[in-house]
Amino acid sequence: MTNRALWAAAVAVGVSALTAFARRDAARAIAPTHTVWDSVYTAAQASHGDSLYRGACVKCHGASLSGGDEGSPLVGSAFLGNWRDLTLDQLFDKIRSSMPPDNPKSIATRDVADLVAYLLAQNQFPAGAKVLTDSLDQLKDIKITTTRP
């Protein structure tokens, strides 16, 4: 192998190592610091979400949130299994961008946060004193976990 080939190989290895370290550091920098167990919504917010749910979601997801022919379950292991280890911004965005299916993007942003709060309450996550935000950047910091940390 020539010096030039050795140098190129060394540079390639170095770049790969630096890229791996950068990815690891970036993943750490954006890792959520809160979970749904940290009382991230208020009871009043969830109550408002309940009334919104009855108006816009019940026809597909059912009165008990257990799903039906047109909508998946929004409570229990099926729901939590689909969302486990994701963050609330992803759930928020799913609701905001595609619900209800017959009129997507029709739910006001503030109301989407209240619907998410309602889903958290129905899945037995604790309420607290702070209103759940509608900021996607802040919701990225809240991880959905099935067990209390």
Residue frames as qw, qx, qy, qz and C-alpha x, y, z in Angstrom:
[[0.000, 0.892, 0.452, 0.000, 0.00, 0.00, 0.00],
 [0.407, 0.484, -0.032, 0.774, 1.35, 3.42, -0.89],
 [0.194, -0.185, -0.450, 0.852, 1.71, 6.26, 1.56],
 [0.304, -0.064, -0.193, -0.931, -1.09, 8.05, -0.21],
 [0.620, -0.261, -0.650, -0.355, -3.43, 5.04, 0.16],
 [0.490, -0.270, -0.675, 0.481, -2.49, 4.66, 3.84],
 [0.019, -0.084, -0.215, 0.973, -3.13, 8.34, 4.43],
 [0.461, -0.155, -0.388, -0.783, -6.53, 8.13, 2.69],
 [0.625, -0.293, -0.722, -0.048, -7.48, 5.07, 4.75],
 [0.354, -0.218, -0.555, 0.721, -6.44, 6.81, 7.97],
 [0.180, -0.010, -0.007, -0.984, -8.48, 9.89, 7.08],
 [0.566, -0.228, -0.568, -0.552, -11.51, 7.71, 6.28],
 [0.569, -0.312, -0.712, 0.267, -11.25, 5.94, 9.64],
 [0.195, -0.152, -0.364, 0.898, -10.84, 9.27, 11.45],
 [0.335, -0.104, -0.224, -0.909, -13.83, 10.80, 9.70],
 [0.613, -0.292, -0.680, -0.276, -15.95, 7.73, 10.54],
 [0.473, -0.284, -0.641, 0.534, -14.94, 7.94, 14.19],
 [0.009, -0.087, -0.169, 0.982, -15.68, 11.66, 14.37],
 [0.460, -0.192, -0.446, -0.743, -19.06, 11.13, 12.70],
 [0.601, -0.330, -0.728, 0.021, -19.94, 8.39, 15.21],
 [0.324, -0.263, -0.500, 0.759, -18.98, 10.64, 18.13],
 [0.159, -0.018, -0.089, -0.983, -20.95, 13.54, 16.67],
 [0.549, -0.284, -0.596, -0.512, -24.06, 11.36, 16.25],
 [0.547, -0.337, -0.695, 0.322, -23.72, 10.06, 19.80],
 [0.180, -0.198, -0.316, 0.910, -23.35, 13.58, 21.17],
 [0.313, -0.122, -0.300, -0.893, -26.29, 14.84, 19.09],
 [0.579, -0.348, -0.702, -0.228, -28.46, 11.99, 20.36],
 [0.438, -0.340, -0.590, 0.587, -27.54, 12.87, 23.93],
 [0.035, -0.060, -0.065, 0.995, -28.22, 16.56, 23.32],
 [0.470, -0.124, -0.305, -0.819, -31.77, 15.90, 22.11],
 [0.370, -0.206, -0.900, 0.100, -32.66, 13.03, 24.44],
 [0.428, -0.679, -0.296, -0.518, -35.86, 13.83, 26.32],
 [0.166, 0.273, -0.656, 0.684, -35.39, 14.85, 29.93],
 [0.497, -0.035, 0.437, -0.749, -39.02, 14.39, 31.00],
 [0.071, -0.150, -0.959, -0.228, -41.60, 11.63, 30.73],
 [0.426, -0.449, -0.447, -0.646, -45.37, 11.46, 30.79],
 [0.629, -0.449, -0.589, 0.234, -45.01, 10.49, 34.47],
 [0.360, -0.046, -0.246, 0.899, -43.80, 14.01, 35.33],
 [0.050, 0.721, 0.566, -0.396, -47.34, 15.49, 35.63],
 [0.292, -0.067, 0.379, 0.876, -47.09, 17.36, 32.34],
 [0.192, -0.432, -0.513, -0.716, -50.74, 18.45, 32.02],
 [0.259, -0.095, 0.495, -0.824, -53.52, 19.75, 34.26],
 [0.216, 0.341, 0.897, -0.181, -56.78, 18.04, 35.20],
 [0.335, 0.680, 0.246, -0.604, -58.71, 21.04, 33.85],
 [0.216, 0.526, -0.590, -0.573, -56.91, 20.70, 30.53],
 [0.024, 0.001, 0.990, 0.142, -57.77, 16.99, 30.35],
 [0.284, 0.514, 0.683, -0.436, -61.40, 17.82, 31.18],
 [0.363, 0.672, -0.116, -0.635, -61.52, 20.25, 28.26],
 [0.120, 0.356, -0.843, -0.386, -59.89, 17.57, 26.11],
 [0.258, 0.234, 0.920, -0.179, -62.68, 15.19, 27.14],
 [0.424, 0.663, 0.367, -0.495, -65.33, 17.50, 25.70],
 [0.275, 0.639, -0.491, -0.524, -63.27, 17.96, 22.53],
 [0.093, -0.158, 0.972, 0.145, -62.89, 14.19, 22.24],
 [0.383, 0.424, 0.756, -0.319, -66.66, 13.70, 22.53],
 [0.419, 0.744, 0.094, -0.512, -67.16, 16.12, 19.65],
 [0.397, 0.720, -0.462, -0.331, -64.43, 15.13, 17.23],
 [0.119, 0.465, -0.877, -0.018, -63.01, 11.69, 18.07],
 [0.557, -0.053, 0.706, -0.433, -65.66, 9.46, 19.62],
 [0.795, 0.413, 0.005, -0.443, -67.19, 8.47, 16.27],
 [0.684, 0.494, -0.536, -0.009, -64.01, 6.60, 15.25],
 [0.269, 0.378, -0.773, 0.432, -62.29, 5.75, 18.54],
 [0.556, -0.423, -0.712, -0.078, -65.38, 4.99, 20.63],
 [0.420, -0.810, -0.044, -0.408, -66.71, 6.33, 23.90],
 [0.824, -0.541, 0.120, 0.119, -64.30, 4.18, 25.91],
 [0.082, 0.837, -0.499, -0.211, -61.34, 5.08, 23.63],
 [0.696, -0.206, 0.685, 0.064, -60.97, 1.37, 22.85],
 [0.001, 0.301, -0.692, -0.656, -61.14, 1.87, 19.10],
 [0.692, 0.402, 0.449, -0.398, -63.48, 0.48, 16.48],
 [0.763, 0.428, 0.423, 0.237, -63.75, -0.26, 12.79],
 [0.407, 0.842, 0.086, 0.344, -62.52, 3.21, 11.85],
 [0.041, -0.851, 0.360, -0.381, -60.13, 4.10, 14.67],
 [0.628, 0.147, -0.681, 0.346, -57.41, 2.49, 16.71],
 [0.603, -0.653, -0.421, 0.181, -57.45, 2.25, 20.53],
 [0.148, 0.767, -0.192, 0.594, -56.30, 5.33, 22.41],
 [0.531, -0.626, 0.427, -0.378, -55.91, 3.62, 25.78],
 [0.937, -0.193, 0.276, -0.089, -54.20, 0.55, 27.11],
 [0.648, -0.361, 0.545, 0.389, -51.40, -1.66, 25.92],
 [0.621, 0.511, 0.471, 0.362, -52.21, -1.42, 22.21],
 [0.135, 0.973, 0.070, 0.174, -52.04, 2.37, 22.29],
 [0.415, -0.831, 0.354, 0.108, -49.03, 2.56, 24.59],
 [0.788, -0.080, 0.500, 0.350, -47.23, -0.13, 22.61],
 [0.548, 0.681, 0.311, 0.373, -47.52, 2.01, 19.48],
 [0.057, 0.937, -0.046, 0.343, -46.25, 5.16, 21.20],
 [0.780, -0.576, 0.063, 0.237, -43.78, 3.78, 23.77],
 [0.638, -0.312, 0.227, 0.666, -40.41, 5.54, 23.71],
 [0.291, 0.579, 0.345, 0.679, -41.64, 8.22, 21.32],
 [0.160, -0.179, -0.325, 0.915, -42.16, 11.81, 22.39],
 [0.226, 0.633, 0.599, -0.434, -45.33, 13.85, 22.80],
 [0.176, 0.555, -0.272, -0.766, -44.52, 16.04, 19.80],
 [0.077, 0.082, -0.885, -0.451, -45.03, 12.99, 17.58],
 [0.040, 0.489, 0.858, -0.154, -48.43, 12.17, 19.09],
 [0.103, 0.676, 0.217, -0.696, -49.39, 15.85, 18.97],
 [0.127, 0.429, -0.517, -0.730, -48.37, 16.12, 15.31],
 [0.009, 0.166, 0.955, 0.247, -50.25, 12.94, 14.37],
 [0.082, 0.649, 0.683, -0.326, -53.45, 14.37, 15.84],
 [0.067, 0.687, -0.004, -0.723, -52.89, 17.86, 14.44],
 [0.094, 0.409, -0.612, -0.670, -52.05, 16.75, 10.90],
 [0.233, -0.006, -0.883, -0.407, -54.41, 13.84, 10.32],
 [0.097, -0.435, -0.860, 0.249, -57.39, 14.01, 12.68],
 [0.745, 0.124, 0.607, -0.248, -60.23, 13.72, 12.24],
 [0.459, -0.020, 0.731, 0.504, -59.75, 11.71, 9.04],
 [0.302, 0.684, 0.623, 0.231, -62.75, 13.33, 7.35],
 [0.072, 0.966, 0.081, 0.234, -61.47, 16.82, 8.13],
 [0.779, -0.152, -0.173, 0.584, -57.71, 16.74, 8.88],
 [0.365, 0.107, -0.103, 0.919, -55.98, 19.79, 10.34],
 [0.249, -0.650, -0.380, -0.609, -59.30, 21.17, 11.54],
 [0.642, -0.651, -0.357, 0.189, -58.54, 20.97, 15.28],
 [0.016, 0.943, -0.190, 0.272, -57.02, 24.16, 16.70],
 [0.525, 0.416, -0.611, 0.422, -53.45, 23.78, 17.96],
 [0.247, -0.386, 0.548, -0.700, -54.38, 24.66, 21.56],
 [0.852, -0.086, 0.109, -0.506, -57.16, 22.08, 21.43],
 [0.815, 0.284, -0.502, 0.056, -54.75, 19.40, 20.23],
 [0.174, 0.390, -0.693, 0.580, -52.73, 19.91, 23.41],
 [0.565, -0.198, 0.408, -0.689, -55.91, 19.45, 25.44],
 [0.921, 0.134, -0.206, -0.302, -56.72, 16.25, 23.54],
 [0.593, 0.354, -0.651, 0.313, -53.23, 14.93, 24.27],
 [0.177, -0.336, 0.609, -0.697, -53.78, 15.81, 27.94],
 [0.808, -0.062, 0.123, -0.573, -57.04, 13.86, 27.87],
 [0.868, 0.243, -0.431, -0.037, -55.29, 10.82, 26.37],
 [0.292, 0.392, -0.695, 0.527, -52.62, 11.02, 29.07],
 [0.468, -0.247, 0.461, -0.712, -55.29, 11.15, 31.76],
 [0.899, 0.065, -0.052, -0.430, -57.18, 8.21, 30.27],
 [0.802, 0.284, -0.496, 0.174, -53.94, 6.21, 30.24],
 [0.748, -0.614, -0.224, 0.115, -53.47, 6.90, 33.96],
 [0.545, 0.235, -0.192, 0.782, -50.56, 9.33, 33.73],
 [0.295, -0.618, -0.504, 0.527, -50.67, 11.86, 36.58],
 [0.140, 0.873, 0.237, 0.403, -51.94, 15.41, 36.20],
 [0.534, -0.212, -0.270, 0.772, -50.07, 18.34, 37.70],
 [0.060, -0.775, -0.281, 0.563, -50.08, 22.10, 38.02],
 [0.063, -0.494, 0.422, 0.757, -48.54, 22.98, 34.64],
 [0.718, 0.542, 0.175, -0.400, -50.58, 23.11, 31.41],
 [0.726, 0.060, 0.544, 0.416, -49.32, 20.90, 28.59],
 [0.004, 0.597, -0.264, -0.758, -47.79, 23.15, 25.97],
 [0.767, 0.566, 0.287, -0.095, -48.57, 23.21, 22.27],
 [0.127, 0.836, -0.495, -0.202, -44.91, 23.91, 21.41],
 [0.952, 0.231, -0.199, -0.001, -43.46, 21.03, 19.41],
 [0.394, 0.579, -0.556, 0.447, -39.96, 21.91, 20.61],
 [0.352, -0.430, 0.584, -0.592, -41.04, 21.55, 24.23],
 [0.913, -0.018, 0.137, -0.384, -43.11, 18.43, 23.56],
 [0.739, 0.448, -0.491, 0.103, -39.98, 16.77, 22.10],
 [0.072, 0.488, -0.689, 0.531, -38.64, 16.81, 25.64],
 [0.644, -0.168, 0.488, -0.565, -41.44, 14.57, 27.00],
 [0.251, 0.216, -0.915, -0.232, -41.04, 10.85, 26.38],
 [0.821, -0.164, -0.081, -0.541, -43.92, 8.40, 26.44],
 [0.189, 0.296, -0.915, 0.198, -42.97, 5.53, 28.75],
 [0.683, -0.327, -0.532, -0.378, -45.14, 2.73, 30.06],
 [0.720, -0.417, -0.456, 0.316, -43.41, 2.39, 33.40],
 [0.246, -0.967, 0.025, -0.065, -42.67, 5.05, 35.96],
 [0.561, 0.569, -0.443, 0.407, -38.93, 5.92, 35.92]]
